[in-house]
Structures are given as structure tokens and as C-alpha cells.
């Protein structure tokens, strides 16, 4: 049963990004389709209207993401408004703007930072497509620590490692990277991939059941995972052995056999879970469209430019989608992390 209001609201503030991550669905989409619409940036006043509404529902968690959220033109103005409303806010960032905004992040006492790191410097820079990105993050974290010390606070941070063909061989070094960056929490997430057969099935379902064009899967298209499972398992075991003082906070908590299923093919579920997103999460895209999936936002249940989030959440479009997914999964759901997050 859906909550009366989303427990988590994700604001996808912008699709713009300053990195070129090889495994990123948004960047890959831009490579074959002009999807980064210059006009798809919601005015800060529209976001503030949503924040006002969220503040009336105690306990709702706010997640800011992109693209890169710190590329949103009035990001500090928006963050200041969010914190004045007393809302818990977590920011997913590539870390490239931490140095620029260190004082603001500390001043506002942001509740949580999720920073993307894909292994040691060379591996990270290669996966992220921009040389020097690791060093930029390192400098940003140093500046942030200084800003925190000045205000006698400590902002929770976690490093997020994406398991992809471009990084998985560096997983065993992630605890060392965490110690180098002076962050004691690490999570790992497998990247999403869909083959042509899976994508075609998804598009067919969305077209027939929801009269909806569904092309977002194409940005994650790959006929195979590109992961040598034996090499990955060795790296995973070495990663866990190397943790020591570093805390491993699993995002999905897959076992070795479930990881093997995940990377073997994209047709079967690694676990038999039903997606909980339609019950608990609303994502708002840069054009104001509301959906249930931050990575595959094809089915739009409303737009905050024209309606309240609460009305959209309880509306017929949302109800139709929940009813369909109550006891089944879409083809692409088999490689979506939301399937495996503990409820």
C-alpha cells in the first residue's frame, strides 16, 4: 500500500554534468540522442513550491541529484531554503564542486553527501572520462574538512563505487581509497545494463499498457555486462578483507551468487523482490515531470508546474502504475537497484 505522501522525494535538478562517465545512462543517452534539453531547468521558485509542500509532511527525506546537482544555477539558494524548512537532505555528487562550495555545505550543515568514486586515481579518472577528477575531489574534501573544522561540525559522507567493466578490477583498493580520502563509509552498486531483447519487451509493455514512449533503457544498452565474474568475486572478497576500519554500507546487499546472476544476463531477477518505488518514492525531473524511477523516468504521473505533488501522488496515473506492478516486474526492473533495497 502506498504511503499517503512519498517518504523519499528525489529532485533531479539538472541533466547537465561536467564528467563523461563511461557507464552513465544519462551521458550515454546524450551520445546517441540530443536529450539534454537546454530549457529543461525548472526555476528555483518552482522547486521552492515543492519544498514548501514537502515540509508539511514530517519525515520525508529529500535527495538531490543530477546530472551534477551543483551545476544547478541557484543550488545554494535552494539548499538554504531546504535547510530553513528543516528537511533532511542528501546530495549525490561527483565531488568536482566540493572545493567551490565547501563553505556553503558546512554553513548549511548538509545532512549527507554521497560522493562517486570508482577506485584509485587512474581507474577513477578513466571510468569518469576526465583526467584529474580524482585529484579535484581530493582537494574538495580537504577544503570541506577545513570548513567543517571551522564550524565544529562533521557532515556524514559516503563513497559510492559503481561496479562496471571500467572499474570492477579496482574494487579491492576501495578501502585504501577511503582511508586516503579520510572517509570511513563505502557502498558499492552494480551498474545497470539492458540488452536489445529486454529493451524491446519494456517498450512494448509501456506502449501497450500505458500509451507511453519508453526509450530511456537505450542509454544503458549492452548485450552483456562486460564483467568477468570470477575476477569480480576475487576483487569483492579482497575488498571485504581490506575494510578494517572502513565501514561497508551495502546499498543492495547482494550475495556472491546474486552478483553472478546480476552480471550473467539481464533477463532474470537476481532476487525475487517487487519494486517498492511506487509506494515510497517520487522523482521530479528538470522539466517538472513526476515519476517513480530516477533512472528510467519514462512514465510520467503528473507535473509539479500544474499540480501539487500530493495530488499527483494520489492521482489515477500513479494508481494505474502501482496496480500493474503490484505482483509483477517490468523487463528492465530486473536490473534496477530499487528491487533489492530492504523494505
ABEGO torsion letter per residue (X at the ends): XBBABBABBBBBABABBABBBAABAAAAAAAABBABBAABBBBAAAAAAAAAAAAABBGBBBBBBOEBAAABAAAAAAAAAAAAAGBBBBBBBAGAAAAAAAAAAAAAGBABBBBBBBEBAAAAAAAAGBBGAAAAAAAAAAAAAAAAAAAGBBBBBBBBBBBBAAAAAAAAAAAAAAAAAGBABBBBBBBBBBBAAAAAAAAAAAAAAAGBBBAAAAAABBABAGBBAAAAAAAAAAAAAAAEABBBBBAAGBBAAAAAAAAABAABBABBBBBAAAAABBBBBAAGBBBABAABAABBAEBAAABBAAAAAABAAAAAAAAAAAABBBAAAAABAAAABBX
